[in-house]
Amino acid sequence: MGVFTTSHEQVVFCHDRQSGLRAIIAVYSTALGPALGGTRFYPYASEEDALHDVLELSRGMAYKNALAGLDLGGGKAVIWGDPDKDKSEPLLRAYGRFVQSLGGRYYTACDVGTYVQDMDVVAKETRFVTGRSESHGGAGDSSVLTAYGVFQGMRAAAEHRWGSPTLAGRRVGIAGLGKVGKHLTKHLLDDGASVVATDVSARALDWASSTYPQVDLVDSSDELIRQQLDVYAPCALGGALDDETVPLLTAKIVAGAANNQLAHPGVEKLLADRDVLYAPDYVVNSGGVIQVADEIEGFNFARAKERAGRIYDTTKQILQLATAEGVPPAVAADRLAERRMAEVGRLRTILV
Ligand SMILES: NC(=O)c1ccc[n+]([C@@H]2O[C@H](COP(=O)([O-])OP(=O)(O)OC[C@H]3O[C@@H](n4cnc5c(N)ncnc54)[C@H](O)[C@@H]3O)[C@@H](O)[C@H]2O)c1
């Protein structure tokens, strides 16, 4: 893919030879405000792979931020390297200076391979950073509101499917008992659902059996989706829904935290054909970005939680639009996001 065949506003290559920094910052859209999206630190096989990832991810953030109701555009950054070997104070600070050089067109945050402590270091060089530690005025662990938002999206899907916004009496399968999966388990149990879960990590499974002995555990995601489930919640890696898994689903709803759950375009149609209601991933998992975005105003947990609670209304609106327009929910979500970017973004043409 050539860079200029995409619709991105700006793509910046950043290089600092001494610290070894090689980063790409992609701004997809600032129609709604400064672009916000995390920094992925990953040992890509090639610069082309890194570029491809950052272009895709920044586009995804524009859609996510638009539907999260944020006055923020979409952007993302990748640092090409092995976070375990290459991460250093000079490298992170060099990166921070490049973020600063964009003058606020792009706000960064954590992503795969970067953590709140790293954002504290980046923040020494730039004001345009979120996802810092609580002791530095940051929002802390974003999985708290990610899980809360997924639960709200799941409630909206339950209402759309079964007429009542609750998971009480339903059986929910969670794949991935990581930071988000753990919080989600609690929301579901508190709501009266029964939970069956899996994880590849023995530590996560030990946590589940000691903390919530009522949660049933199975050996793999394959086994999980074959269980008799009402809801399937992918909370591990992307690509959980593909040509092999969708035909096996017993669940009537899919709503989970993982990014990019649909393995390829067309899977949303497979789900619809099987009458599985899919709550789009980037809508229901936007609680995390809502949490870190709140830092820009000076972090207030109650305000951020209230905003994440609106994921319930947005999910409902998308599912209703999908029904009305006869399209899968993933398509309805994209349409709604594009509408907000166009309608609200257009207002800037009014000179004030
Ligand atoms: N943390 C957030 O705020 C946030 C926000 C939006 C989206 N997400 C997405 O949600 C997902 C979970 O995030 P997290 O922060 O809980 O990550 P995490 O790394 O804490 O947890 C992921 C868990 O999945 C498990 N896992 C990995 N492969 C698995 C497999 N094949 N089968 C079963 N379990 C497997 C891991 O052992 C781990 O326990 C990720 O896809 C992430 O990108 C997270």
The ligand as a Gaussian input file, in Angstrom:
#p B3LYP/6-31G(d) Opt

LIG

0 1
 N       -6.750000      -2.502000      28.742000
 C       -7.496000      -1.653000      28.055000
 O       -7.820000      -0.555000      28.519000
 C       -8.016000      -2.033000      26.696000
 C       -8.737000      -1.066000      25.979000
 C       -9.274000      -1.410000      24.730000
 C       -9.032000      -2.668000      24.233000
 N       -8.304000      -3.576000      24.945000
 C       -8.091000      -4.904000      24.369000
 O       -8.704000      -5.881000      25.201000
 C       -7.923000      -7.075000      25.203000
 C       -7.533000      -7.422000      26.631000
 O       -6.787000      -6.357000      27.173000
 P       -6.081000      -6.487000      28.592000
 O       -5.631000      -5.113000      28.949000
 O       -6.950000      -7.264000      29.518000
 O       -4.814000      -7.355000      28.184000
 P       -4.020000      -8.382000      29.099000
 O       -2.725000      -8.606000      28.389000
 O       -4.001000      -7.923000      30.527000
 O       -4.922000      -9.695000      29.060000
 C       -5.021000     -10.545000      27.967000
 C       -5.230000     -11.954000      28.542000
 O       -5.513000     -12.832000      27.460000
 C       -4.814000     -14.039000      27.689000
 N       -4.650000     -14.735000      26.402000
 C       -3.732000     -14.526000      25.433000
 N       -3.936000     -15.379000      24.407000
 C       -5.010000     -16.129000      24.739000
 C       -5.716000     -17.180000      24.089000
 N       -5.352000     -17.632000      22.879000
 N       -6.775000     -17.738000      24.730000
 C       -7.155000     -17.302000      25.951000
 N       -6.522000     -16.305000      26.612000
 C       -5.469000     -15.732000      26.021000
 C       -3.516000     -13.598000      28.325000
 O       -2.904000     -14.682000      29.033000
 C       -3.991000     -12.496000      29.251000
 O       -4.370000     -13.003000      30.523000
 C       -6.755000      -6.805000      24.263000
 O       -7.090000      -7.255000      22.973000
 C       -6.645000      -5.303000      24.266000
 O       -6.061000      -4.810000      23.058000
 C       -7.819000      -3.291000      26.163000

